[in-house]
Amino acid sequence: MDIAGLTAFREVAVHGSITAAAKSLRYTQSAVSRQIAALEESLAAPLFDRGSRGVRLTDEGRLLLGHAQAVLDRLETARRDLAALRDLDGGRLRIGAFATAEAVLVPRAMAAFRAAHPRVELSLADGVSAAQVARLRADELDVAVLNLHSGQSADVSGLVLRHLLDDPILVALPASHRLAGRRTLRLTELARESWIAGSTAAADPLIGACLRSGFQPDVRYVVPEWTAKQGLVAAGLGVTLLPGLGAGAVRPDILVKPLRAEPTRGIYAATVEGASGAPAVPEFLTHLVDSATALRRELSAMAR
């Protein structure tokens, strides 16, 4: 039983005539007759009684008509849904990102995409880059924004990486800090400061940066949340490092200064190599690139 045969059967049933059905379908009368005959043979049942005034459904034909209509309606719905998916008038896009990318970079891209394609359902999964890589490989995401530090041996095999920007390290200071008037700083100038860090492990970005600069930071407060770090900095209890991506979400009573001669981390959009992916992915990547370009300009202006 094929779709063409079911379509021909429905048209003959609706019009009560093979000739009228052939005209509606733009087929020849013989082609429609062959399709009906093939369908009857496959079902081992007569579907029409033929007469001089046309055709009438048999009991078997009346039973089949309801099923045929349901099948053809579902097929038409599927065609419309596929067209909507292809034309970005429906479907979904599953995005993954790490915390500071969710401050400005990713939300800007999502907002621009939604404005252009409001019927595509967007979702955002938060997590560190290693978790996002695992989600991509498990087909839980369509695209993820990752951060890869210089010299890092992260396993990104099987992924296609698109470079978005290089994210610099910044330092957050209280408004009353002795170096508040400086445009840029060196990390070594802050060697005697009280520090606020996410942890005291060598793997912590702050600890690692200080050690590379030749000093062990005096970590007075260990707090994982950025909101708490800002509160401590604003109260004058210490200084902390932050990635450039987070600069746009800093509270106004804190000063943010670029650090000279510090390595950056690469920010990438990642998809699975060889996967067809959601039709919305290429369009969203365009908006991600636009968002990253705007952020690069802002970070460059901050450094001047």
C-alpha positions in Angstrom: 0.0 0.0 0.0 1.6 3.3 -1.1 0.7 6.9 -0.6 -0.1 7.5 -4.3 -2.6 4.6 -4.2 -4.3 5.9 -1.1 -4.5 9.4 -2.6 -6.0 8.1 -5.8 -8.5 6.0 -3.7 -9.6 9.0 -1.7 -10.1 11.2 -4.7 -12.2 8.6 -6.5 -14.3 8.1 -3.3 -14.8 11.9 -2.9 -15.7 12.5 -6.6 -17.5 9.2 -7.2 -15.8 9.0 -10.6 -12.4 7.8 -11.8 -12.6 10.4 -14.6 -13.2 13.3 -12.1 -10.5 12.0 -9.8 -8.0 11.8 -12.7 -8.8 15.4 -13.6 -8.4 16.5 -9.9 -5.0 14.7 -9.6 -3.9 15.7 -13.1 -3.4 12.0 -14.0 -4.7 10.0 -16.9 -7.8 8.0 -16.3 -5.9 4.8 -16.9 -3.2 5.7 -14.4 -5.9 6.2 -11.7 -7.5 2.9 -12.6 -4.2 1.1 -12.3 -3.6 2.6 -8.9 -7.0 1.5 -7.6 -6.6 -2.0 -9.1 -3.2 -2.3 -7.4 -4.6 -1.2 -4.1 -7.4 -3.6 -4.3 -5.0 -6.4 -5.1 -2.7 -5.6 -2.2 -5.7 -5.5 0.2 -7.4 -8.5 -1.4 -10.7 -6.6 -1.2 -12.9 -4.8 -3.7 -13.1 -1.1 -2.9 -15.6 0.1 -5.5 -18.6 -1.2 -7.3 -18.2 0.0 -10.9 -21.3 1.1 -12.8 -22.3 3.0 -15.9 -22.9 6.1 -13.8 -19.6 5.9 -11.9 -18.3 4.1 -8.9 -19.6 3.5 -5.4 -17.7 2.4 -2.3 -18.1 -1.1 -1.1 -18.3 -1.9 2.6 -14.5 -2.6 2.5 -14.0 0.8 0.7 -16.0 2.7 3.3 -14.0 1.1 6.1 -10.7 2.0 4.3 -11.7 5.6 3.6 -11.5 6.7 7.2 -8.1 5.1 7.7 -6.9 6.6 4.4 -8.0 10.0 5.3 -6.3 9.8 8.7 -3.0 8.6 7.1 -3.1 11.3 4.4 -4.0 14.1 7.0 -1.0 13.0 9.2 1.3 13.0 6.2 0.2 16.5 5.2 0.8 17.7 8.8 4.2 16.1 8.7 5.0 18.0 5.5 3.9 21.3 7.0 6.0 20.6 10.1 9.0 19.7 8.1 8.6 22.9 6.0 8.3 24.9 9.2 11.5 23.3 10.6 13.3 24.0 7.4 12.1 27.6 7.2 12.8 28.3 10.9 9.1 28.7 11.5 9.1 26.0 14.1 11.2 23.4 15.8 13.7 23.8 18.6 17.3 24.8 19.3 19.1 23.4 22.3 22.0 25.6 23.5 24.6 25.0 26.1 27.0 27.5 27.7 29.1 28.2 30.8 28.3 30.8 33.4 30.1 34.0 32.1 29.1 33.3 28.5 25.5 33.5 29.8 26.1 37.0 31.1 26.1 38.8 27.8 27.4 36.8 24.8 24.8 34.1 24.6 21.7 36.1 25.7 22.4 38.7 23.1 22.6 36.0 20.4 19.5 34.3 21.7 17.5 37.6 21.7 18.5 38.4 18.2 17.6 34.9 17.0 14.3 35.0 18.7 13.4 38.3 17.2 14.0 36.9 13.8 12.5 33.5 14.4 10.0 33.7 17.2 8.4 30.3 16.6 11.6 28.3 17.2 11.7 27.0 20.8 15.0 27.9 22.5 16.4 26.2 25.5 19.6 26.9 27.5 21.6 24.4 29.5 24.1 25.8 32.0 27.3 24.1 32.9 31.1 24.0 32.7 32.6 23.4 29.2 33.5 19.7 30.0 29.8 19.0 30.7 28.7 20.8 27.6 31.0 18.6 25.5 29.5 15.5 27.0 26.0 16.8 26.3 26.9 17.5 22.7 28.2 14.0 22.2 25.0 12.6 23.9 22.8 14.5 21.4 21.4 16.6 24.3 22.5 19.9 22.7 22.6 21.3 19.2 25.3 23.9 19.8 27.5 24.8 22.9 29.7 27.7 23.8 33.0 26.5 25.3 36.0 28.1 26.9 39.4 26.6 26.2 42.4 28.0 28.1 45.8 28.3 26.4 47.7 25.1 26.7 44.7 23.2 27.9 44.4 19.6 26.6 40.7 19.4 26.5 39.2 16.5 24.5 37.3 18.1 21.8 37.7 15.3 19.2 34.7 14.8 17.0 33.6 18.5 17.5 33.7 21.4 15.0 34.9 24.5 16.8 34.2 28.0 15.6 36.3 30.7 17.2 34.2 33.6 18.6 36.7 35.7 20.6 39.6 35.6 23.0 38.5 36.5 26.5 41.0 38.5 28.6 41.4 38.4 32.3 40.3 41.5 34.2 40.6 42.5 37.8 37.7 43.8 39.9 38.6 46.5 42.5 36.7 48.5 45.2 35.9 52.0 44.0 38.2 53.4 46.7 41.2 51.3 45.8 44.6 52.9 45.7 45.0 52.0 42.0 41.5 53.1 41.0 42.9 55.9 38.8 45.0 53.5 36.6 43.7 52.4 33.2 45.5 49.1 33.1 47.4 47.1 35.7 49.9 44.3 36.0 49.0 41.3 38.2 52.3 41.6 40.1 51.1 45.1 41.3 48.4 43.3 43.2 50.7 40.7 44.9 50.1 42.1 48.4 46.3 42.5 48.1 43.7 40.4 49.9 42.1 38.1 47.3 38.7 36.7 46.8 38.7 33.3 45.0 36.4 30.5 44.0 38.8 28.0 45.6 42.4 27.7 46.8 43.3 24.9 44.4 46.1 25.4 41.9 43.5 24.7 39.1 41.5 27.8 40.1 42.0 30.5 37.4 43.0 33.1 39.9 45.5 30.9 41.7 47.0 29.8 38.5 47.4 33.3 37.1 49.1 34.5 40.3 51.4 31.6 40.4 52.4 32.2 36.8 53.2 35.8 37.8 55.5 34.6 40.5 53.5 35.0 43.7 51.1 33.1 46.0 47.9 35.2 46.4 46.7 35.9 50.0 43.2 34.4 49.6 41.1 35.8 52.5 37.7 34.7 51.2 36.7 31.6 49.3 33.3 32.0 47.6 32.1 30.2 44.4 29.3 32.6 43.4 30.1 35.7 41.4 27.4 37.7 43.2 29.0 37.1 46.6 32.5 38.0 45.2 31.1 41.3 44.0 29.6 42.1 47.4 33.0 41.5 49.1 34.9 43.6 46.5 32.4 46.4 46.8 32.8 46.4 50.6 36.5 46.8 50.2 37.4 43.4 51.5 39.6 42.3 48.6 40.1 42.1 44.9 39.2 39.3 42.5 39.7 38.3 38.9 37.0 37.9 36.3 36.8 37.0 32.6 36.1 39.8 30.2 32.8 38.1 29.3 31.5 38.9 32.7 32.5 42.6 32.7 29.1 43.7 31.3 27.3 42.2 34.4 29.4 43.9 37.0 27.6 46.1 39.6 28.2 49.8 39.2 30.1 50.3 42.5 33.0 48.1 41.4 35.9 49.1 39.1 37.0 46.7 36.4 40.6 47.1 35.0 42.3 45.2 32.2 45.5 43.3 33.1 48.5 43.6 30.9 50.5 40.6 29.7 48.0 38.0 30.9 47.0 35.1 28.7 43.5 34.9 27.3 41.1 32.0 27.0 39.5 31.1 23.6 35.7 31.2 23.4 34.3 28.8 20.8 31.0 27.7 19.4 31.0 23.9 19.1 28.8 21.4 17.2 29.2 17.7 16.5 31.2 16.9 13.4 29.3 15.1 10.7 25.9 15.7 12.4 23.2 17.2 10.3 22.1 19.3 13.3 19.0 21.4 13.8 18.2 23.6 10.8 18.4 26.6 13.2 22.1 26.0 14.1 23.7 28.0 11.1 21.4 31.0 11.7 22.1 31.0 15.5 25.9 30.7 14.8 25.6 33.9 12.7 24.0 35.7 15.7 26.7 34.3 18.0 29.4 35.7 15.8 27.7 39.1 15.7 27.4 39.1 19.5 31.1 38.2 19.9 32.1 40.9 17.4 30.3 43.5 19.5 31.8 42.2 22.7 35.3 42.4 21.2 34.8 46.0 20.4 33.6 46.7 24.0 36.5 44.9 25.5 38.9 46.7 23.2 37.4 50.0 24.2 37.8 49.1 27.9 41.5 48.4 27.4 42.2 51.8 25.8 
